Amino acid sequence: MNKVIFYTVTGIVTLGILTSCANGKNKDHVQEQNETQTIDTNTSQNQQTENNDSFQTGVVIDFDAIDNSLFNAEIKTLLKTTLEAMANKDEESYRSVFRDTQSADTYMYLFGKDYYYDYLGTIEQDRSGRIVVEVRGKVKDDHGIRETPNGFFYFIKNKEGHWVLGAID
């Protein structure tokens, strides 16, 4: 009977020792992970700050080099005015390209950020007769710099037969 008690107590003590040792190692590992995450977060924040400081707004697209019959002179001028107004935060010019005040008001949420446009993608005519121009670049806002201001600009003809900006998607 004494042997059973002895082995039981020995087993319990051994389990207690192993458990306490294992918890100590785990705490060290968790602490190392937290330190690594803190360092990585600080590094990312420093890189983002550097990137934000070096961000330049503007439009560097050569509109005249684009040879597409859908991309006529009127649409080229409208798109150039729109992109430059967004990059330079020129509200009057931005509003002037839309078909009416209500349309301009609808897309004011895009205005006021820092934009850099450098590429025109596809230019096509949809089933409704709208000319759709894909534009790519970067935007700097409260969330940092993102390469996702990629948008589609929809040009439509107004009642007088002139092209105007109908929508931005």
Helices and strands as residue ranges (DSSP letters): H 2-54, E 58-59, G 63-65, H 73-88, H 91-96, H 101-106, G 108-110, E 114-125, E 131-141, E 144-146, E 151-157, E 163-168
